[in-house]
Amino acid sequence: LTGLTGGELTAELLRDWDVRYVFGLGGSEEVGFLDALVDRLDLQYVQALHEGSVMAMADGYARASGQTSFVNLHSVAGLGYALAPLVDAFKDRIPIVITAGRQSTPLRGQNAFLEAVNLHQIPRDYTQWTWDVMSAETIPEVLRRAFLLARVPPGGPTFVTFSKDLWETRVARAEIVPQSRSEPNLDVPADEHQVARTVDLLVGAELPVIVAGREFDRHGGMAHLVE
């Protein structure tokens, strides 16, 4: 791609990776990304009145659809309000890519309005991976890694921050690697010894009870279990 802004690169990667919904509650720091959505009507912006609701909707969509959700928050306040449902998603290993805007690059380090020192590190204990985008040219690759690491077992939320100006900067040339060349193998091979032990326990039980986790939905096998 040539001549697109950082926000447009973000939107084009979402389209290429078949992301249909942006769950968000944006502000001034995210204008460059929001502008890119205006003419891309296939990307539906799902807004709520509180970031906790935004995260909860993204969590629910990922659970129900099996797809990786995409969330866009506003600076440190937006992240703070979203933190509780983010922790829930992390504990249940739900694949969500979370982004947040931060103060422009020239103003960082000056305690400017909406600046948060080490914003990308705040949720580090409840995410699979965090990153602060350093240049607009790297946006497609950073987001590709964020999507991959959100889905690779055991999975869970990833968090990426963008300086306001990087979403507005026009990039001479950038490349989006197709999802088909990036999708991880999510198959989890069974341990033969554990399978044999499980069968022995079930066959030998008078009143067997099976407690099936949500992994059956994610990796398949529910129909076989019911049968």
Secondary structure, 3 states (H helix, E strand, C coil): CEEEEHHHHHHHHHHHCCCCEEEECCCHHHHHHHHHHCCCCCCEEEECCCHHHHHHHHHHHHHHHCCCEEEEEEHHHHHHHHHHHHHHHHHCCCCEEEEEEECCHHHCCCCCCCCCCCHHHCCHHHCCEEEECCCHHHHHHHHHHHHHHHHCCCCCCEEEEEEHHHHHCEEEECCCCCHHHCCCCCCCCCCHHHHHHHHHHHHHCCCCCCCCCCHHHHHCCHHHHHC
